[in-house]
Amino acid sequence: MDTFVTELSRARDETVMIFVQMGGTPGAGFAGVLTAVNTDYVTLVANVSTPPAGTPAPVVTVTPVPPGATIHIPISKIVALVRNTT
């Protein structure tokens, strides 16, 4: 897990897509700027104000902040990180 947190930390201040373990529509993820990383959760700032359809509230916390949202995602629920490394 430490190596994954380290990889997440390298993506700080970049636009990323994070896919989470959840019910509902598979393939839905969260896109935004990764603003914070710690051993428990990550924080994204996104241009959306609602989570993907079917996202249960206990998985992530979405706080609307005009014109977007601050999204807190537990590290334990992340299944994939997509980022541009070029």
C-alpha positions as CSV (number, residue, x, y, z in Angstrom):
1,M,0.0,0.0,0.0
2,D,2.9,2.4,0.7
3,T,4.1,2.2,-2.9
4,F,0.6,3.1,-4.1
5,V,0.4,6.1,-1.8
6,T,3.8,7.1,-3.1
7,E,2.6,6.9,-6.7
8,L,-0.5,8.9,-5.8
9,S,1.7,11.5,-4.2
10,R,3.7,11.9,-7.4
11,A,0.5,12.8,-9.2
12,R,-0.3,15.7,-6.8
13,D,-1.4,18.9,-8.5
14,E,-2.1,16.9,-11.8
15,T,-5.4,16.1,-13.4
16,V,-6.1,12.4,-12.8
17,M,-8.9,9.9,-13.1
18,I,-9.6,7.7,-10.1
19,F,-11.8,4.6,-10.4
20,V,-13.2,3.3,-7.1
21,Q,-14.7,0.0,-5.8
22,M,-18.4,0.6,-5.7
23,G,-21.9,-0.6,-6.6
24,G,-23.9,0.8,-9.4
25,T,-22.7,1.5,-12.9
26,P,-19.2,0.0,-13.4
27,G,-16.6,2.0,-15.2
28,A,-17.6,5.3,-13.5
29,G,-14.7,7.2,-12.0
30,F,-13.8,10.6,-10.7
31,A,-11.7,13.1,-12.7
32,G,-10.1,16.2,-11.2
33,V,-7.0,17.8,-9.9
34,L,-5.4,15.7,-7.1
35,T,-4.9,18.3,-4.3
36,A,-4.1,16.1,-1.3
37,V,-2.8,12.6,-0.5
38,N,-2.3,10.9,2.8
39,T,-2.3,7.3,4.0
40,D,-6.1,7.3,4.5
41,Y,-7.6,9.3,1.6
42,V,-7.1,11.5,-1.5
43,T,-8.8,14.8,-2.3
44,L,-9.7,15.8,-5.9
45,V,-11.1,19.2,-7.0
46,A,-13.4,18.6,-9.9
47,N,-15.6,20.5,-12.3
48,V,-18.6,18.4,-11.4
49,S,-21.0,18.8,-8.5
50,T,-22.4,15.2,-8.4
51,P,-20.7,11.8,-8.2
52,P,-21.2,9.2,-10.9
53,A,-24.6,7.4,-10.9
54,G,-24.8,4.6,-8.3
55,T,-22.0,5.9,-6.1
56,P,-23.0,5.0,-2.5
57,A,-22.3,7.8,0.0
58,P,-20.1,5.7,2.3
59,V,-17.5,5.2,-0.5
60,V,-16.7,8.8,-1.2
61,T,-17.6,12.3,0.1
62,V,-18.6,14.9,-2.5
63,T,-18.9,18.5,-1.3
64,P,-20.2,20.9,-3.9
65,V,-18.0,24.0,-4.2
66,P,-19.1,26.3,-7.0
67,P,-18.4,25.8,-9.8
68,G,-17.4,22.2,-9.0
69,A,-16.8,19.9,-6.1
70,T,-14.2,18.7,-3.6
71,I,-14.1,14.9,-3.6
72,H,-12.6,12.8,-0.7
73,I,-11.8,9.2,-1.7
74,P,-10.6,6.6,0.8
75,I,-7.3,4.9,-0.4
76,S,-8.8,1.5,0.4
77,K,-11.6,2.1,-2.2
78,I,-9.3,3.1,-5.1
79,V,-8.9,0.4,-7.7
80,A,-7.2,2.4,-10.5
81,L,-5.3,5.7,-11.1
82,V,-5.1,7.1,-14.6
83,R,-2.6,9.9,-15.3
84,N,-0.7,11.4,-18.1
85,T,3.0,10.7,-17.7
86,T,4.3,12.4,-20.8
